Amino acid sequence: MTKADLVEQVTAAMARTAGPLISKKDCARVVDSFLDAIKGALAEQNNIEIRGFGTFKIRRRKTRMARNPRTGEPVEVAARPVPVFKPSKELRAMVAEERSAQAPATPPPAPSPHPPL
């Protein structure tokens, strides 16, 4: 899903619940503002918790040794902060429920080890 798809879904949801009060352009501004707020908070090393959805956090990766793929010589990779997302229990359960609903009820039959007569 792209940001444009997300804007389309938000616009459609708003049209169903509130009528055509909010334009697609305004929904795009809301989505952009929301994402900018998340980026700004993460840039300031703040965590963001959205109940029922998940938590955006900054984790500090430790310094580690890696290898240059061309020469094979060891290279030190410096410690750095990285953004991570941890989904909530509700979101994990919803994804697992969707996945089990999409799974086939019975597995396809295994091919016979014996050639047909």
KAVEN-V760852 format. One record per residue. N is the residue number from 1. RES is the residue in one small letter. SS is DSSP state (helix for helix, strand for strand, loop for the rest). OMEGA is omega as a letter, one per 30 degrees, with the letter a starting at -180 (NA if undefined). NEAR is the number of other C-alpha atoms within 10 Angstrom. Layout:
n | res | ss | omega | near
N | RES | SS | OMEGA | NEAR
N | RES | SS | OMEGA | NEAR
This chain:
n | res | ss | omega | near
1 | m | loop | l | 5
2 | t | loop | l | 7
3 | k | helix | l | 12
4 | a | helix | l | 11
5 | d | helix | l | 10
6 | l | helix | l | 14
7 | v | helix | l | 20
8 | e | helix | a | 15
9 | q | helix | l | 14
10 | v | helix | l | 18
11 | t | helix | l | 21
12 | a | helix | l | 17
13 | a | helix | l | 12
14 | m | helix | l | 17
15 | a | helix | l | 15
16 | r | helix | a | 10
17 | t | helix | a | 9
18 | a | helix | a | 10
19 | g | loop | a | 11
20 | p | loop | a | 12
21 | l | loop | a | 11
22 | i | loop | a | 14
23 | s | loop | l | 12
24 | k | helix | l | 18
25 | k | helix | l | 10
26 | d | helix | l | 13
27 | c | helix | l | 19
28 | a | helix | l | 18
29 | r | helix | l | 13
30 | v | helix | l | 14
31 | v | helix | l | 16
32 | d | helix | l | 14
33 | s | helix | l | 12
34 | f | helix | a | 12
35 | l | helix | l | 13
36 | d | helix | l | 12
37 | a | helix | l | 13
38 | i | helix | l | 16
39 | k | helix | a | 16
40 | g | helix | l | 12
41 | a | helix | l | 16
42 | l | helix | l | 19
43 | a | helix | l | 13
44 | e | loop | l | 10
45 | q | loop | l | 15
46 | n | loop | l | 14
47 | n | loop | l | 17
48 | i | strand | l | 17
49 | e | strand | l | 15
50 | i | strand | a | 10
51 | r | loop | a | 12
52 | g | loop | l | 12
53 | f | loop | l | 14
54 | g | strand | a | 17
55 | t | strand | l | 16
56 | f | strand | a | 20
57 | k | strand | l | 19
58 | i | strand | l | 20
59 | r | strand | l | 14
60 | r | strand | l | 11
61 | r | strand | a | 12
62 | k | loop | l | 11
63 | t | loop | a | 11
64 | r | strand | l | 10
65 | m | strand | l | 10
66 | a | strand | l | 12
67 | r | strand | l | 12
68 | n | loop | a | 10
69 | p | loop | a | 8
70 | r | loop | a | 6
71 | t | loop | a | 7
72 | g | loop | a | 9
73 | e | loop | a | 9
74 | p | strand | l | 11
75 | v | strand | l | 11
76 | e | strand | l | 11
77 | v | strand | a | 13
78 | a | loop | l | 10
79 | a | loop | a | 11
80 | r | strand | l | 11
81 | p | strand | l | 14
82 | v | strand | l | 12
83 | p | strand | l | 14
84 | v | strand | l | 13
85 | f | strand | l | 14
86 | k | strand | a | 13
87 | p | strand | l | 17
88 | s | loop | l | 16
89 | k | helix | a | 13
90 | e | helix | a | 13
91 | l | helix | l | 15
92 | r | helix | l | 15
93 | a | helix | a | 12
94 | m | helix | l | 12
95 | v | helix | l | 12
96 | a | helix | l | 12
97 | e | helix | l | 11
98 | e | helix | a | 11
99 | r | helix | a | 10
100 | s | helix | l | 11
101 | a | helix | a | 10
102 | q | helix | a | 9
103 | a | loop | l | 9
104 | p | loop | a | 8
105 | a | loop | l | 8
106 | t | loop | l | 6
107 | p | loop | l | 7
108 | p | loop | a | 7
109 | p | loop | l | 6
110 | a | loop | l | 6
111 | p | loop | a | 7
112 | s | loop | l | 7
113 | p | loop | a | 6
114 | h | loop | l | 6
115 | p | loop | l | 6
116 | p | loop | a | 5
117 | l | loop | NA | 3
